[in-house]
Amino acid sequence: MAHPFPSAEWLKAFDAILNSDTRYADIAKNWEGDLIFDIQPDAGDPAGGGSVQFYLDLWHGKCRSSRVLKTGDLPKAKFKLRAPLANFLKILGGDIDPMQAMFTRKLMVDGDMIYMMRNVPVVLDFVRCAKAVGITT
């Protein structure tokens, strides 16, 4: 079932996919690191909304917890992925390769890039699972 992105419903569906996908569980069996999605408003957005942030605690092929962050609730995470909404949608829609988005700075990554580069298959399968959550507009 499709959900608006970004929303708590989308995040809940993504969490469920991560925890039920056996391929992801196998590929990410050694992954240890939480992350924050920082979804920024698009430049010139007339709504002028602020960013939406998701937290995911990823550990050995499972998502131990996830939540939409509220103002003042900013845990220290191993990774922070930041981009305008349009870029997140392009990644999730398959219009931009996630690794290319990182290298061209369409997706900003704060955190241990060496760890991420050593785990490219995990990153790509994580994105595959995110793409599996349908998005409504």
C-alpha positions, -999 to +999 in steps of 0.1 A: +000+000+000+013+034-009+018+062+017+027+099+015+064+107+017+076+118+042+051+106+067+049+084+098+028+059+078+055+057+051+082+051+078+061+024+096+057+006+062+094+009+056+103-004+090+080-034+084+096-042+050+131-040+065+121-064+093+104-089+070+128-089+040+150-120+042+174-107+015+180-075+034+185-095+066+212-116+050+230-087+032+229-064+063+237-091+088+269-073+098+256-037+096+258-018+129+246+018+126+217+040+130+208+068+107+187+099+103+169+109+071+168+147+070+143+156+043+146+193+035+119+214+018+126+220-019+141+254-028+113+279-035+087+257-018+057+280-014+045+261+016+077+270+034+076+240+056+106+228+077+125+196+074+111+162+083+135+138+101+132+101+104+154+080+128+161+043+120+181+021+144+196-005+121+214-035+136+224-068+120+198-069+093+169-056+114+154-022+122+152-022+160+132+010+160+121+039+139+104+072+145+096+106+131+118+131+151+102+161+167+119+195+174+146+190+200+146+152+195+179+147+176+197+116+187+234+111+178+233+087+149+262+071+130+248+086+097+227+115+087+214+116+051+202+151+041+186+162+008+157+182-005+125+163-008+127+162-046+161+144-044+148+118-020+118+112-043+141+108-073+162+082-054+131+064-042+116+066-077+147+051-093+156+083-112+189+088-094+212+060-083+218+064-045+256+061-048+257+086-076+235+109-055+261+107-027+290+114-049+273+143-067+262+158-033+225+155-042+224+134-011+246+148+017+260+121+040+274+129+075+291+100+091+317+073+085+320+072+047+346+045+048+322+022+066+295+031+041+318+024+011+328-010+026+291-018+028+278-007-006+256-038-010+239-031+023+233+005+012+218-005-021+196-032-006+184-007+020+174+016-008+157-013-026+136-019+005+127+018+007+116+018-030+093-011-021+071+013-001+048+029-025+045+067-024+013+087-029+013+124-036 
